[in-house]
Amino acid sequence: MTSSDAVLKKTPFHARHVALGAKMVPFAGYDMPVTYPKGLMAEHNAVRTSCGIFDVSHMGEFIVRGPQAVEFVTKVTTNDVAKLAIGQVHYSGILNERGTFEDDCLVYRFADHIMLVVNASNMAKDFAHISRELAHFDATLEDISDTTALLAIQGPLTESILAPLTDVDLPSIGYYHFAVGTFAGVPNIIVSRTGYTGEDGFELYFPDQHADVIWEALMATNAIAPAGLGCRDTLRLEMGMALYGNDIDDTVTPYEAGLGWLVKPAKGDFVGKAAILAQKEAGLPRKLVGFTISERGAIPRHGYPVFVDGQPSGTVCSGTMSPSLGVAIGTCYVPPSHAAEGSTLHVEIRGKQIPATVVKFPFYKNASHK
């Protein structure tokens, strides 16, 4: 069987997307909505100004239990799990022994277990990779991805829209914290103040058998716009948030990607620690930067060649025309000597080298997240 013959998985909301007229595309082995009939710009603006909803049920969820659950997750991720309070989340990296990214992830700390949330395209790889460390710890690892639904409701009006649907005190949930409560009459829903857009909002994790009830309750508010993968990408890029497979992958270390704040060497040993500390000591060969292009009609796309001082410097990692800013934006890796704000590089677009200017992340600076 070739990859093109493979049967795509469907999320619990697949029929809803089709009924709404979404354009469906293959993504990480799933049939996913990329845009709805109103288009990417309308969806993007809805999230920036009011409220949009993303089906992100393709993401992976792993549950870690046991007396050494914290120690195990500490070993297989870069951030300091022991410093998480119960009900708190943090962003982290999963590295290999070379110190490069197997994936990026979220780590949720519950009273009696930990949940790791990983990228859909890396689920099987991640599970196998971190399982190699299990023998050294009194802990168990369970993949609940296929039975877990996940919706991201994002935008500055999200809290007021969702409040009538839940017994969770939403204002009391801080950024990167979560609570468990009843939502739309369904108990034991994880309500997490997290997201991938820069706007305020919540992500809801729940067993997939409740998908219809939750979706119908949300849509009945008549205040939430369905949003697809297309604007999820433009929103996260405006915030300078990394996308695995574009901005980070298994050739990139956290320090190169500007994600050194995820690395906590003082916590003790973890996979990849020796390699990344050695790289930091020796000096970084490159750094991820954001850039803008002012030339009209010149839009950088993933894979376009980048040049620094006339020499090749890899390719564009992520690029688009920013809906919020009306300017072309992108990311790429450059030598540290050219990573400072205001530095010039060139992007080859339609056979012509177009000047671009390095800017600080985020590109969009008026987001509502708390």
N, C-alpha and C positions, 0 to 999 in steps of 0.2 A: 504493500500500500504506500503510495506517495503521500506527502504532506497535503497535497491539494485534494486527495481523496478522503482524507481524514474527516470524520464526522465532528462538527463543531459542537461544543457543549452549549447549553442554554441556561441562563440564569432563571430564577423563579418568576422574573418579571418580563420574560421574553415576549409573551403574547401581548402584554400591555404595550410594549414598545411598537410592535407591529401594528396593533390597532390604532396607535397614535400617528402612524405614518412615518416612523423613524426610518432613516437610511441605515441599514444594518451592514456591518463589515466584520470580517474575521479579525480578532484581536486576542492574542495569548491563548489561542485554542477555543475561544468563545465567540458566539455570534452576538455582537454588541452594537448598540446604537451610537453612531458617530454624530448625527444631527437629526433634528426634527423639522417639520415643514416650515417653521418660522425662520430657521437658519441659525448659523453659528453666532452671528453678531447679536441677534435678539436674545439668545440663550446666555451669552457672555454678559451682556448688559443687565439681564435679569438678576444674575448672581451678584454683580457689582452693586446694584441699586436696590434690589428687593429680596428675592428668594428663588433658588433653583434646586432641582433634585437630580442626583446622579445615582444610577444603579451601578454599584461597584462590588456586586456579589461575586465577581470573578476573582477577587483578592483571596489570598490564602490565610487561614487561621490555624495556628498550632497551640495546643494546650499542654503546659508543663505542670506536673504535679509531683509531690513527694517532699521528703524532709530537706533535700538539697536542690530544690527547684531554683532558688535564687542563685546558688553557686553555679549550677549548670548554665543558666542563661547568662550569668556574668562571664563564663568562659567562652561562650560562643558568640557574644556580641561585644561591642566596643564601649558602650556607655556603662555607667555604674548603677546596676540594678538595685543594689542594697540601699541606695539613697532614695529610691522611689517610695513614696508613701502609698498605703493602700488607697485605691481610688485615683491614682496618678498614672500618667502615660509619659513615655519619652520616645524620641526618635533615636535610632541607633543604626549601627552597621554590622553586617555579618561578613567577616573577612576570611580569606584563606591564609595559608602559611606564608604566602608571598606578600601579604599585607594589602591585597587588592580586594575590591568588593565582589563577594558572591551575591550580595543583595543589600538593600537598605530596608529597614523595618520599623514597626512600632512595637513597643513593649508595654503591656498593660499589667499592673500589679493588683491582684485581688487578694482577699484575706487568705485563701487556701490554694491559690494557683496563679500561674502567669499565662498570659496570652500573647503570642507573637503574631503580628499581622505582616504578611510578606506579599511580594508582587506575584501576580497570577502567572507570569511567564516563568517564574523561578520556583514555583511551589515544590515540585518533585525534587529538583536539584537541592533546594534549601533543606528539605526534610532529610534527604540522604546525607548531606554535608554535616548538619549539626548532630545527626544520630550517631556519628562516629565517636562523639565525645561521651555518649550516654553511659558507656561501660564504667566510666570513672566516677559516676555520681549516683546517689540514691534518688533517682527521679525517673519519671515516665514522660513520654512525648506522644501526643495524639494529634492526628490531622483531622480537623472537623470542617475543612473547607467546603466539602461537597454538600453539607447539610446546613450551612450558615448563609443567611442572606445579609446583605449590607447595603444600606442606603445612606448617602451623604446629602443632607439638606443644608444648603449654604447661602449666605447672604445676610445683609445687615438687619433684615426684618425677621430672620428665622426664629429667634427666641419668642417673640410675641405671637407668631403664627403657631408654633408647636405647643406653647404653654397650656392651652385648653385641652390638649390631647393626652396629657400625661400627669401622673401624680408626683413626678420628679420635680424638685424645685430647681428649675433651670438657671435662674440667676445665681444660685449658690455654687454652680459648677464652674470652676475656673478654667482658663485655657489649658489644654492638655491634662484635664481631669475628666472623670466619668462617674456615673452613678448607675445603679440598677433599679428599675422600677416598672410600673405598669404604663404601657403606651397603647392607646386605642383599645383599651380593655384587655390587652394581652400582657400577662405578667412576665417578669424576669427579662426585660429588654435592657440591653446595655445602651446607655445614652451618653455619648462621648463628645466633649467639646473639642473636636479636632477637625481637620480637613486639609484639602490640597489646593485651596483657592486664594488664601489670604484673607478671605472674609470670615466674619463670625458665622457660626453654624454648628451643627451636630451631626455625628454619624451614629446610626442605629444598627446594632448587631442583634440578630434574632434567628431562631430556627426557621428554616425555609417554609415550613408548613403554614406559617402565619403571614406569608408574603401578601396574599390578596387582601386580608383585613387591614394590614398596615398601609398598603398602597392606596386602598380606597379611602381610608380616613384622611390621608395626606391630600389626596386629590380633591376631596370634598371641601377642603378649605377654600378652593378656587383662588388661592394666593401663591401657588408654587408652580414654577415653570419647569417642565421636563427639560433636562440638559444632557447632551451627549459627550462622547469622548473628545470631540473636536474642541469644544470650548473648555473642557477640563484641561486640555493641553495649553490653550492660550492663557487661561487664568493662572495656572501654576508657573508658566514661563514668565509672565509679567512679575511674579513674585520672586523669580530666581530660584525656584524650588527644583531640585535635581530629579531627572527621570532616568530610571535604570534602563540601560540599553542606548541611551543618548548621551547624557552628561556624565554618567558613571557606569562602569562595567568592570569586568575582571582584569582589566589592564590598568585601573586607576586606584590610587590610594586615597584615604580620607584627606590627607594633607594637601595633595594636589588638587582635590576637588573643592577646597575651601571648607571642608567639613571636619577640620581638626578638633572642633569643639565637641564632636561626638566621641572623641577618644579620651579615655580616662586612665592613663598608665598607672596612677597611684592606687587603683583599686586592686591590683594584683595581676596575675597572668590571664591572658586571653589569646585566642587564636589570631595570629598575625602580628602580635605585639612587637616581637623582636625585629621583624622586617620593617615595620613603619617607623619605629624609633631610629633604626639605622639609617633609613632614608632621610628622616628629619635632621639627623646629625650631619649627614653628608651634604645636604642641600637639595632642594627640590629641583627636578629637571624641567618642570612646567607647572602652570597654575591655570585653573579654570577662571575665565573672566566673562563678563557680560559686555556686549557692545551694541551700539546703535548705528544705523545707516541713514543718512539724511537725503541721499539721492532718490528722487521720485521714481517709484516703480521698481526699485531694487530691493527685493525681498530675499533674505538669506534662508536657505532650506538645509535641512539635515544632509550632511555629506558634501556640501559645496567646499571647494578648496579654500584654505586660509593661508595668507602670506604675511610674514613679518620681515621688514627690511629686504623685501624681494625674495626671501627664502621660504619654502614650504613650511607651514606650521600646523600640519594636520588638517582637519576639516571642521565645518560647522557642526556642533553637537545638536543644538536645538535652534530653531529660528522661525519667525513669523512676522506678520504685520500686526502690531499690538492694537487690538480693538479699543482699549481704553486710552491709549496715548497717541494713536494715529501716526506712529513711527515704526520703522522696521527695527526689530530687536533680535538678538541671538546670543549664543554662548559658544565658546571655543577654548582650546588650550593654547597658551603662548608661553615663551620663555619668561621666567620671573622678571627679567629686566624690562619686559614690555607689559607687565601686568598692572601697572599703576593707572589710576584714573586719568583720562586724558590722552593716554597713549594711542597711537594710530596703528591699525593693521589694515589688510586688504582682503576682501572676499571676492572670489571669482564667480560672477553671475553672468550667464549667457556669454561666456568667453571673454569678459571684460573684468579687470580687477577694480573693484569699487572700494573707496576708502570707508573705513569704519572707525568709530571712536570707543575706547574702553570706558565703561561707566560702572559705578558701584551698584551692587544689588541692594534692594529690589529695584526693578525698573519702575514699577507702580508703587507709589508711596502713600496712598490714601486708603488702604484696606482697613476693614472694620474689625478684624480679629482682636480679641482681648488678651 
